[in-house]
Amino acid sequence: MKKYLLLLKNLITLFILLLNSNLAYSQRLIKIGQEEIKNKNYVQAIKILSEAIQKYPKVQNGYYLLAIAYRENNQLTEAEGALLDGIAIGGEIDYKLYFELGNIMFKRGKGYYNLAIKYYSNSVKNMPNYEKALLNRANSYVEQGKINFKEKDYKNAWDSYTMAIHDYSQFITLKYESEKKMIFST
């Protein structure tokens, strides 16, 4: 019985060490991938970040950075897939992943603004008062409003512009409050 317990203990220890080494290796690759993105070496970043995710698929930041590399390399479908995979594992940066999904939909343009609004809304839901998401959602409402207006769908154009005004005013209020805090904290 003691031999069995000792063997089990050693196997558990080995498993934990293996997991930690995969995590550490993955985190190193993620840092290298991030540097490649900064240097605009997107193909290399995609390769490195894909390997990082393969080694340890539970790190959301790897998916986020992979999506950025794909987006910058104009591979929007792949970027979208990486972001959805990152959201599926869950974590603390869901708001960033939703934000980037919104950016991809916005970049796709006409026909995608409502999806952009949906993803920016999910970003704000996960991180209330996320200024960038509020601003981009407002911009998406404006673009959707323009489309509705051109199509003589005045009711939906009005609704889109009204929502944009709401988001812009919330964004301005948050920006003002954060600026005020910075001024008085120094």
C-alpha positions in Angstrom: 0.0 0.0 0.0 2.8 2.4 0.9 4.5 1.7 -2.5 1.2 2.5 -4.3 0.8 5.8 -2.4 4.4 6.8 -3.0 4.0 6.0 -6.7 0.8 7.9 -6.9 2.4 10.9 -5.1 5.3 10.8 -7.5 3.0 10.7 -10.6 1.0 13.6 -9.3 4.2 15.6 -8.7 5.5 14.8 -12.2 2.2 15.8 -13.7 2.2 19.1 -11.9 5.8 19.8 -13.0 4.9 18.9 -16.5 1.9 21.3 -16.5 4.0 24.1 -15.0 6.8 23.6 -17.5 4.2 23.7 -20.4 2.7 26.9 -18.9 6.1 28.6 -18.4 7.1 27.6 -22.0 3.8 28.9 -23.3 4.2 32.2 -21.5 7.7 32.6 -22.9 6.4 32.0 -26.4 3.6 34.5 -25.9 6.1 37.2 -24.9 8.1 36.4 -28.0 5.0 36.5 -30.1 4.1 39.9 -28.6 7.5 41.2 -29.6 7.0 39.9 -33.2 3.7 41.8 -33.3 5.4 45.0 -32.1 8.0 44.4 -34.9 5.3 43.9 -37.4 6.4 40.3 -38.1 2.9 39.0 -38.2 3.5 35.7 -39.9 6.2 34.8 -37.4 4.0 36.0 -34.5 1.2 33.7 -35.8 3.5 30.7 -35.9 4.9 31.3 -32.4 1.5 32.1 -30.7 -0.1 29.1 -32.3 2.6 27.0 -30.8 2.1 28.6 -27.4 -1.6 27.8 -27.5 -0.9 24.3 -28.6 1.5 23.8 -25.6 -0.9 25.3 -23.1 -4.4 26.2 -24.4 -5.7 27.7 -21.2 -4.0 31.1 -21.5 -6.5 33.6 -22.9 -3.8 36.2 -23.7 -2.3 33.8 -26.3 -5.6 33.8 -28.2 -5.9 37.6 -27.9 -2.4 38.2 -29.3 -2.9 35.6 -32.0 -6.0 37.3 -33.1 -4.2 40.7 -33.2 -1.5 39.1 -35.4 -4.1 37.6 -37.7 -6.0 40.9 -37.9 -2.9 42.9 -38.7 -2.1 40.3 -41.4 -5.6 40.9 -42.7 -6.7 37.4 -41.9 -10.0 38.4 -40.3 -11.7 35.0 -40.3 -8.7 33.4 -38.5 -8.7 36.3 -36.0 -12.4 35.8 -35.3 -11.8 32.1 -34.7 -8.9 32.8 -32.3 -11.1 35.2 -30.3 -14.0 32.9 -30.1 -11.7 30.1 -28.9 -10.3 32.4 -26.3 -13.8 33.3 -25.1 -14.8 29.6 -25.0 -12.1 28.9 -22.4 -13.2 31.9 -20.3 -11.1 34.2 -18.2 -10.4 37.7 -17.0 -9.9 39.3 -20.4 -13.2 38.3 -22.1 -13.9 42.0 -22.5 -10.8 42.4 -24.6 -11.7 39.5 -26.8 -15.2 40.8 -27.3 -13.7 44.2 -28.1 -11.5 42.8 -30.8 -14.4 40.8 -32.3 -16.2 44.1 -32.5 -13.2 45.7 -34.2 -13.1 42.9 -36.8 -16.8 43.3 -37.5 -16.4 47.0 -37.8 -13.5 46.6 -40.2 -15.6 44.3 -42.4 -18.1 47.2 -42.8 -21.6 47.2 -44.2 -23.6 44.3 -43.0 -21.5 43.8 -40.0 -22.1 46.9 -37.9 -24.9 45.2 -35.9 -22.5 42.4 -35.0 -19.9 44.9 -34.0 -22.5 46.6 -31.7 -23.3 43.2 -30.2 -19.6 42.4 -29.5 -18.9 45.8 -28.1 -22.0 45.5 -25.9 -20.6 42.1 -24.6 -17.3 43.9 -23.9 -19.0 46.6 -21.9 -21.1 43.9 -20.1 -17.8 42.2 -19.0 -16.0 45.4 -18.2 -18.5 48.2 -17.3 -17.2 51.6 -18.2 -14.7 50.3 -20.8 -14.2 53.5 -22.7 -12.8 52.1 -25.9 -15.8 49.7 -26.3 -18.3 52.5 -25.6 -16.6 54.8 -28.2 -16.4 52.1 -30.8 -20.0 51.0 -30.2 -21.1 54.6 -30.7 -19.2 54.7 -34.0 -20.8 51.4 -35.0 -24.3 52.9 -34.3 -23.4 55.9 -36.4 -22.4 53.7 -39.4 -25.5 51.6 -39.0 -27.6 54.8 -38.8 -26.0 56.0 -42.1 -27.0 52.7 -43.8 -30.5 52.8 -42.4 -30.9 56.4 -43.5 -29.7 55.7 -47.1 -32.2 52.8 -47.2 -34.9 55.3 -46.0 -35.4 53.2 -42.8 -35.7 56.4 -40.8 -37.0 54.8 -37.6 -34.0 52.5 -37.3 -31.7 55.4 -38.3 -33.2 57.5 -35.5 -32.7 54.6 -33.0 -29.1 54.1 -34.1 -28.2 57.8 -33.8 -30.0 58.0 -30.4 -27.9 55.0 -29.1 -24.8 56.6 -30.5 -25.5 59.9 -28.7 -26.0 57.9 -25.5 -22.7 56.0 -25.9 -20.8 59.2 -26.8 -22.1 61.0 -23.8 -21.2 58.1 -21.5 -17.8 58.0 -23.1 -17.2 61.7 -22.6 -18.4 61.5 -18.9 -16.0 58.6 -18.2 -13.2 60.3 -20.0 -13.8 63.5 -18.0 -13.9 61.6 -14.7 -10.7 59.7 -15.4 -8.9 62.9 -16.4 -10.2 64.6 -13.3 -8.9 61.8 -11.1 -5.5 62.0 -12.8 -5.3 65.7 -12.3 -6.2 65.6 -8.6 -4.1 62.5 -7.8 -0.8 64.2 -8.8 
